[in-house]
Amino acid sequence: MIKKIIPIIIALFMAAPQALKADEGMWLPFLIERLNYQDMKEQGLKLTPEEIYSVNNSSLKDAVIVFGGGCTGEVVSDQGLILTNHHCGYSYIQKHSSVEHDYLTDGFWAMSKEEELPNPGLTAKFLERIEDVSDRINKELTDDMTYEERNKKIREISKKIEEEATADTHFDASVRSFFKGNEFYLFVYTTYKDVRLVGAPPSSIGNFGGDTDNWMWPRHTGDFSMFRVYTSPDGKPAAYSEENIPMKPAHHFEVSLDGVKEGDFAMIMGYPGGTQRYLTSHGVKLAINKKNPTIVNIRDKKLKVMKKAMDASKKVKIQYASKYARTANYWKYYQGQTKGLKRLKVAAKKEQIEDNFRDWVAQNKRRQKEYGEALELIEKGYKLKQNTVIAQTYYSEAVFRGAEILGFALSNFYRLHKMLEEEAEEEKIKERVEGIKVRLDKYFKDYHAPLDQNMLGAMMEMFYHNVPKFQHPEILDEYYKKYDGDFMEAAADIFDKSVFDRKEEVLDLLDNPKERKIRKDPAFELASAFYETYRTISKDAQQAGKMLDKGYRKFVAGLREMNPEKKYYPDANFTMRLTYGKVNGYEPADAVQYEFYTTLDGVMEKEDPTDEEFIVPEKLAELYEEKDYGKYGENGVMHTCFLTNHDITGGNSGSPVIDARGRLIGIAFDGNWEAMSGDIAFEPKLQRTISVDIRYVLFVIDKFAGAGHLVEEMDVVKTSRPAKKMDADKAKEAKKQGSNS
């Protein structure tokens, strides 16, 4: 699969030229044998490369899935049983919840396969293979191609490669770009479309600590949920049917009861969503000074609008639980990232890299010709981007992800309006109308018009006062004048006259769709005006994008040539990666030292019946008082979460944490607050992965929920290894190695 030269891969090149340690790196698993295996073996790995990644034989990669659209999961039984995070399954748990059956609050457990709940639209993707297609694409590209010509050619060849890989099969395929467009790999998947909810703890366990504990350590969250993959009777992917059967996977994880000790080798396989490890100082400064604060301010307001309505109604609280959680997660993330970038002086470190690069380029004419314009293009690109970043962020966060009425009108009726305006064929219009009708029940089930009206008023007001006037749609300024600056009154008028906040009126419109009625609807009119202005602004930003695309492609290529002794890895892009390292605590600040694990004792210490984030279920408290932990406890203690020095990011949520023998020891669910800048700059002394101990997961399933049949379905193993008791000197040395790695 690797044609001529194996790309030398590894990521961050922060400042110093020393070799990178095992805890940094999001590695492509099909290159592990050539790039990482020896190091992993020295760290303690007991598996062969073929047991980790293989195309022809069962391997660990066959038990790791893309769960839904943005998380990872793992197969833990020969009947397709899946574990992932509670927050990954949250929206599906919420969709099944109601005031009468509040699975978010009470939890859900299927006591038989017949009770498992289907989830339309939820998929589980299994990776079949990865193939290097860089040579095939790069030989068709030339440096004198325009941005448009280059991308068109890449799309053209990629489509052909994908079609060849999937012809006469049930596979899906995707060619992805790496190293800022310097390399290309083909990923082939099997996608299963019948994934059913099996179990979820109550949010008081699955989301214990809520927003307060999010991204923080010590952590005590039982962040897991369970699903099952089903296939047609012949084992092929199929839509939901009562005739479907549980999947028979190529591989599933054994589940270990051994627990973890400080210094243990561990690895994580999963689908990290996105990093920017090659970001220059200009990009860092833009994030710190403009983009991040803008996102935080908008989301802060959105959260307040939602919470006010949610606190007033249990029904609304259930309806908006998942929406609130998604908004809150990265509201806090961007605050932490900004603080981390400043505290760790990341911009200055990036400037040093750039200075070194310039010096290297200047040493000969070939380098000057090949890479001389790289940093100049990047700097110019960011100068142009300064003019649009605030507006683009507002359009994204406050308009398209703000009041739902605008997004609903735009995504469903913009195309229909164009079809009616252009007098398209009746059959095509009917097909479009029926497609919208199918989505209405799902949309309106979790929609509350009074909340959305307040959201629209708040977002219009923020947009008007914070986005430069020349980037406003005219209609916004007209509303400001008409209502004397009272955007809440403007929103009330829009909702009073629009049909898009009421399902019955939407159905009436679809039964007799008229171009003028859609065009004159005030919500559609406002949404369309925002969209058209956004398109104009995006055109202004395209030139910046072209400069950055070419500049970064040359910059990254030059860096790899400049440092031939280094192993560079590509930025995360939601493709399968492996990261490895050790179980480690850390020292976040002077005189502060964190242990590598937490216990149920900490849950009880945090208990606060008056705060919904820290409510402890009565049954859990009883099990704690009786120390009834069964085989899942360790010397009378129930471990809850632990730390490793792995390199992960969003998308890794739900990833399996795997021991040296390939057994499941935990489920990754978070990073730590002190290293929130990690997507841009990995900091080995601080960056940690927070995982729920698999023994706590089994304890909750078995002892708390009484769903022991699910544990019996798994291959639960114990090697009965003696507890590793380090003397003081060894413990100190292990902690020192973890901090220095």
Secondary structure, DSSP 4 states (H G I P E B T S, - for coil): ---SSPPP------S--SPPPTTS--B-GGGHHHHTHHHHHHHT--S-HHHHS-SSS--GGGGEEEETTTEEEEE-STT-EEEE-HHHHHHHHHHT--SSS-HHHH-EE-SSGGGPEE-TT--EEEEEEEEE-HHHHHTT--TTS-HHHHHHHHHHHHHHHHHHHHTTSS-EEEEEEETTTTEEEEEEEEEE-EEEEEEE--HHHHTTTHHHHTT-SS------EEEEEEE-TTS------TT-EE---S----EE-S---TT-EEEEEE------TT--HHHHHHIIIIIHHHHHHHHHHHHHHHHHHHHH-HHHHHHTHHHHHHHHHHHHHHHHHHHHHHHTTHHHHHHHHHHHHHHHHTT-HHHHHHHTTHHHHHHHHHHHHTTTHHHHHHIIIIIITT-HHHHHHHHHHHHHHHHHHTT--HHHHHHHHHHHHHHHHHHHHT--HHHHHHHHHHHHHHHHHHS-GGGS-HHHHHHHHHTTT-HHHHHHHHHHH-STT-HHHHHHHHHS--HHHHHH-HHHHHHHHHHHHHHHHHHHHHHHHHHHHHHHHHHHHHHHHH-TTS---PPP-SS-EEEEEEB--EEEETTEEE-SEEEHHHHHHH--TTSGGG---HHHHHHHHHT--GGG-BTTB-EEEEEE-----TT-TTPEEE-TTS-EEEEEEEE-GGGGGGGTS--TTT--EEEEEHHHHHHIIIIIT--HHHHHHS-EE---PPP----HHHHHHHHHHHHH-
